[in-house]
Amino acid sequence: MVIDFSTLYDFPRQFDRLIEEFTRPYALSERRLAYPPLNITEDDRNLYVSAEIPGVSMEELELSLTDKSLVIKGERKGEQGKYFRQERPVGAFQRVITLGIPVNREAIKARLASGILEITLPKAEEAQPKKISIDVG
């Protein structure tokens, strides 16, 4: 019987790498992956998506809805100049939001005000809660 201890010899290096991953600063390139930041809420009748997109006009945005997801696409143009520090993300972005329920496509509303994109997605009739009467017998 042969016991392989080679994986145990590498354990300190693997553990150090794991600690490094948890303690490293949140890099700008990783922040860009989750741009624009958004909140998703719901009530009995609607889903609400609110996304922070300062400096982007409605003409620079593209919203599309598939059967199971909402896609927010756009491009944030950068200002020209010599930067000493640049933290605001620029360039093309895309967020895909998976919808767990069917929505009424004809009643969707979107508005952009003060850098906040607000999308209201009315739930389809079959997705709204229904009261069930109970017969007492």
C-alpha positions in Angstrom: 0.0 0.0 0.0 1.3 3.4 -1.0 0.2 6.6 0.8 0.8 9.8 -1.2 1.7 12.7 1.1 2.5 15.1 -1.7 -0.8 16.9 -1.4 -0.1 17.6 2.3 3.3 19.2 1.6 1.6 21.7 -0.7 -1.0 22.6 2.0 0.7 25.7 3.5 1.0 27.3 0.0 -2.6 26.5 -0.8 -3.8 27.9 2.5 -1.8 31.1 2.0 -3.3 31.5 -1.5 -6.8 31.1 0.0 -6.1 33.8 2.7 -4.7 36.1 0.0 -7.9 35.8 -2.0 -10.1 36.9 1.0 -7.9 39.8 2.1 -7.0 41.4 -1.2 -8.6 44.7 -2.1 -11.6 44.7 -4.4 -10.1 45.4 -7.7 -11.6 47.9 -10.2 -11.8 45.2 -12.9 -13.9 43.1 -10.6 -16.2 46.0 -9.7 -16.8 46.5 -13.4 -18.3 43.0 -13.7 -21.2 44.1 -11.5 -21.8 47.4 -13.2 -24.3 48.9 -12.9 -25.1 48.2 -9.3 -28.8 47.4 -8.9 -31.6 46.6 -6.5 -34.4 44.2 -7.3 -37.6 44.3 -5.2 -41.2 43.1 -5.6 -44.7 43.4 -4.3 -47.8 41.4 -5.2 -48.2 43.0 -8.6 -44.7 44.1 -9.8 -41.0 43.5 -9.9 -38.9 46.6 -9.6 -35.4 47.0 -10.9 -33.4 50.1 -9.9 -29.9 50.6 -11.4 -27.4 53.3 -10.8 -26.2 54.6 -14.1 -24.9 58.1 -13.7 -23.7 59.9 -16.8 -25.5 57.7 -19.2 -28.5 58.9 -21.3 -31.5 56.8 -22.2 -30.4 56.9 -25.8 -27.1 55.1 -24.8 -29.1 52.3 -23.1 -30.7 49.2 -24.5 -33.2 47.2 -22.5 -34.4 43.8 -23.8 -36.6 41.1 -22.3 -36.5 37.4 -23.1 -38.7 34.7 -21.7 -36.6 34.4 -18.6 -34.4 37.4 -18.3 -34.1 41.2 -18.5 -30.9 42.6 -20.1 -29.5 46.1 -19.5 -26.8 47.1 -22.0 -25.1 50.3 -22.5 -21.8 52.2 -22.7 -20.5 54.8 -20.3 -18.2 57.1 -22.2 -15.1 58.3 -20.4 -13.9 61.9 -20.2 -10.6 62.7 -22.0 -7.7 63.8 -19.9 -4.7 62.8 -17.8 -5.9 60.9 -14.8 -4.1 60.5 -11.5 -6.8 58.2 -10.2 -9.8 56.8 -12.0 -12.4 54.9 -10.0 -15.5 55.5 -12.0 -16.0 52.6 -14.5 -16.1 53.5 -18.2 -16.8 51.4 -21.3 -19.5 48.9 -22.4 -21.5 47.1 -19.8 -24.2 44.5 -19.6 -26.3 43.1 -16.7 -28.5 40.1 -17.1 -31.3 39.7 -14.5 -32.9 36.3 -14.4 -36.7 36.6 -13.8 -38.2 33.8 -11.8 -41.8 34.6 -12.9 -43.6 35.6 -16.1 -44.2 39.3 -16.7 -46.7 41.3 -18.7 -44.6 42.5 -21.6 -47.1 45.2 -22.8 -47.1 47.0 -19.5 -43.4 47.3 -18.7 -42.2 50.9 -17.9 -38.7 52.3 -17.7 -37.6 55.8 -16.7 -34.2 57.4 -16.1 -33.9 60.3 -13.7 -30.9 61.6 -11.7 -28.7 58.7 -12.9 -31.2 56.1 -11.6 -32.8 53.7 -14.1 -36.1 52.4 -12.7 -37.8 49.5 -14.5 -41.3 48.3 -13.5 -42.1 44.8 -14.6 -45.8 43.9 -13.9 -46.3 40.3 -13.1 -48.4 38.3 -15.5 -51.8 37.4 -14.3 -50.9 33.7 -13.6 -48.0 34.8 -11.4 -50.0 37.0 -9.1 -51.2 35.6 -5.8 -54.8 34.3 -5.8 -57.1 33.9 -2.8 -58.6 30.5 -2.4 -61.9 30.2 -0.6 -62.2 27.4 2.0 -65.5 25.6 2.3 -66.4 24.7 5.8 -68.4 21.5 5.9 
